[in-house]
Amino acid sequence: MGMESKFIWVDGALVEFEKATVHMLTAALHYGAAVFEGIRAYKTDKGPAVFRLREHSDRLLESAEIFGFREMPFTVDGVAQAIKDTVRANGFDECYIRPLLYLTGGAWNLNIDAGRPALMIAVWEWTNYLGDEALANGIRANISSYTRHHPNVMMTKAKVAGNYVNSILAKTESMRLGFEEAIMLDPQGYVAECTGENLFLVRKGKIITPSTAPVLEGLTRHSIYTIATDLGYDVIEQPISRDQLYSSDEVFVCGTAAEVIGLSEIDFRRIGDGKTGPVTRAIQNVYHDAIRGKVDKYECWCDYVN
Ligand SMILES: Cc1ncc(COP(=O)(O)O)c(C=O)c1O
């Protein structure tokens, strides 16, 4: 995966890619003490547009607040503007955007107040996160042997870097077992989310997703909720058990990186007829048009860079 670009935004200035480095003794590197976002810009008729930029910028600062940063030298407007500047400076039509707000300047005593937050924003070309086949054929997943975070152990509404050790454990295990994604259960044993995606199922004509209590409040989840409701589907939030997944007509996952991807198989059980189902496909098609500014009603989700 090529992650190169011309510039990375570092604390207020665009710095050449090779020069955007941190010191080995940055606290964030040792303790996972950082919060981040995953955002995408897409090619539209009016040039590149960042999808749901305001909401992502907002969630970045919310994550920082949840994590405990008190003195915040960045604003939502400032972050959003810096993201647009970074996309423009690098000249990509479409790219993935990674802002990272990290703990630096001390904090070796595990006290966030002893350090300060610094911000970097990188962009790179990244198209199919779950692989070439995923969109056409769906992917195979398993229920992970790892449990998703208890909401009072790690803060599940914050994209804290350290939270993602749980995702790395689960994803690596699933891929070594020959699956493409891991589904994690919450500490009570109900379906929570995947390593970087929220999950929906379709059963007897209804669309069901876990409540946001134990999971990240995904912005793609919100977009899908809106699109599905506008298409006339009932979308219900309720606890989902592992075996309800097995007997679903369709299961799909969604996230900024993955977009909308059907699951063809879970724990060696075929879901529906093993192909991306009609409800998933209908939602996926509208989502693909929405992210590229082609649906009037959702154009407000697209923030044009130029
Ligand atoms: C754990 C987790 N759940 C869900 C999501 C989906 O969130 P979004 O749609 O905002 O990208 C992500 C990705 O950011 C994630 O890391």
The ligand as a Tripos MOL2 file, in Angstrom:
@<TRIPOS>MOLECULE
LIG
   16    16     1     0     0
SMALL
NO_CHARGES

@<TRIPOS>ATOM
      1 C1        -14.2200    0.1750   15.7250 C.3       1 LIG1
      2 C2        -14.8680    0.8980   14.6040 C.ar      1 LIG1
      3 N1        -16.1920    0.7620   14.4270 N.ar      1 LIG1
      4 C3        -16.8250    1.3800   13.4270 C.ar      1 LIG1
      5 C4        -16.1570    2.1950   12.5260 C.ar      1 LIG1
      6 C5        -16.8980    2.8920   11.4370 C.3       1 LIG1
      7 O1        -16.9110    4.2790   11.6610 O.3       1 LIG1
      8 P1        -17.0440    5.3190   10.4890 P.3       1 LIG1
      9 O2        -18.2090    4.9140    9.7000 O.co2     1 LIG1
     10 O3        -17.2450    6.6210   11.1650 O.co2     1 LIG1
     11 O4        -15.7870    5.2500    9.7050 O.co2     1 LIG1
     12 C6        -14.7840    2.3680   12.6730 C.ar      1 LIG1
     13 C7        -14.0350    3.1890   11.7390 C.2       1 LIG1
     14 O5        -13.7000    4.2930   12.0280 O.2       1 LIG1
     15 C8        -14.1280    1.7260   13.7520 C.ar      1 LIG1
     16 O6        -12.8120    1.8740   13.9210 O.3       1 LIG1
@<TRIPOS>BOND
     1     1     2 1
     2     2     3 ar
     3     2    15 ar
     4     3     4 ar
     5     4     5 ar
     6     5     6 1
     7     5    12 ar
     8     6     7 1
     9     7     8 1
    10     8     9 2
    11     8    10 1
    12     8    11 1
    13    12    13 1
    14    12    15 ar
    15    13    14 2
    16    15    16 1
@<TRIPOS>SUBSTRUCTURE
     1 LIG1         1 GROUP 0 **** ****
